[in-house]
Amino acid sequence: MDDLPSRTVIREEAFEDELHVLIRDAEDADDFTAAAETLLATDPTAGMPFPSAPELWALPMAPVDGKTVWLLYSFDAETVLFVGLRML
């Protein structure tokens, strides 16, 4: 995996706010997103285009309170930007 290109993951403030409302404990919140950060840094197309906002992509996360959490993000050749979370 060392030979795969890696992007820098940046968390927008709105994403951080939504994450900490969803998961209050900071360490648990970081654990919740750790695998997604690793995956998307090397393969940002692992998610799927978000239907209502073509510039965004979505990645399903672990359920919280019985609802699937979707991580919304965008990316370019150097960065992955975590934009927000949606529960469905």
Secondary structure, 3 states (H helix, E strand, C coil): CCCCCCCEEEECHHHHHHHHHHCCCHHHHHHHHHHHHHHHHHCHHHCEECCCCCCCEEEECCCECCECEEEEEEECCCEEEEEEEEEC
